[in-house]
Amino acid sequence: MLLKFGNFVSFWGVLSGRRYRLALTLEQEVMCEEFGNVCRAVWNTALEQRREYRRRGAWMNYAPQCAELADAKRDHPWLKAAPSHALQ
């Protein structure tokens, strides 16, 4: 049984997306790479924070980490390079 939902195709209830190849200009490539680097750094830091909290028997979740991210963006201008919604 094959079902289609917008850009997604479902085969027996499993959704699979489509792949697209982007033709970026050099400027766009640099910007995308910078966004990716910033997002990766934020993700790895957040993951390490949660792991450290768990080691100590405490808990860290989304809300306090978002507040810390907002503070960090004021202190570290390189975090402003990526869109906020991508960092959250």
C-alpha positions in Angstrom: 0.0 0.0 0.0 1.5 3.3 -1.1 0.2 6.6 0.3 1.4 10.1 -0.6 1.4 13.0 1.9 2.7 16.2 0.3 6.4 15.7 -0.3 6.5 12.4 1.7 5.7 9.0 0.5 4.5 6.3 2.9 4.9 2.6 2.3 3.1 0.6 4.9 3.0 3.5 7.3 6.7 4.4 7.1 7.3 8.0 5.9 10.3 8.7 3.7 11.4 12.1 2.5 12.8 13.2 -0.8 16.3 14.4 -1.4 17.2 17.6 -3.3 20.5 18.7 -4.6 21.2 22.4 -4.0 23.2 24.5 -6.5 24.7 27.1 -4.1 26.8 30.1 -4.9 30.2 30.3 -3.2 28.8 32.9 -0.7 25.8 30.6 0.1 28.1 27.6 0.6 30.2 29.6 3.1 27.1 30.8 4.9 25.6 27.2 5.1 28.9 25.9 6.4 29.1 28.6 9.0 25.5 27.8 10.1 26.3 24.1 10.3 29.4 24.8 12.4 27.6 27.0 14.8 24.7 24.5 15.1 27.1 21.6 15.7 28.9 23.5 18.4 25.7 24.4 20.2 24.3 20.9 19.9 27.5 19.3 21.2 27.7 21.8 24.1 24.0 21.2 25.0 24.6 17.4 24.9 27.6 17.6 27.1 25.7 19.8 29.6 23.0 17.2 29.8 25.4 14.3 30.2 27.3 16.2 32.9 24.1 16.9 34.8 23.1 13.3 34.6 26.5 12.2 36.0 25.8 14.4 39.0 22.3 13.0 39.4 20.6 16.3 38.4 18.5 17.1 35.3 18.8 19.7 32.6 16.1 20.2 30.0 15.1 22.5 27.2 14.0 25.6 29.0 17.1 26.3 31.1 19.3 25.5 28.1 17.4 28.0 25.9 17.9 30.7 28.6 21.6 29.9 28.7 21.7 30.1 24.9 20.2 33.6 24.9 22.8 34.7 27.5 25.6 33.1 25.5 24.5 34.9 22.3 25.0 38.2 24.1 28.5 37.2 25.2 29.6 35.4 22.0 28.9 37.2 18.7 29.8 34.2 16.6 26.6 32.5 17.9 24.6 35.3 16.2 25.8 34.0 12.8 23.2 31.2 12.7 19.4 31.8 12.9 17.9 31.4 16.3 15.3 28.8 15.3 18.1 26.6 14.0 20.0 26.8 17.3 17.0 25.8 19.4 
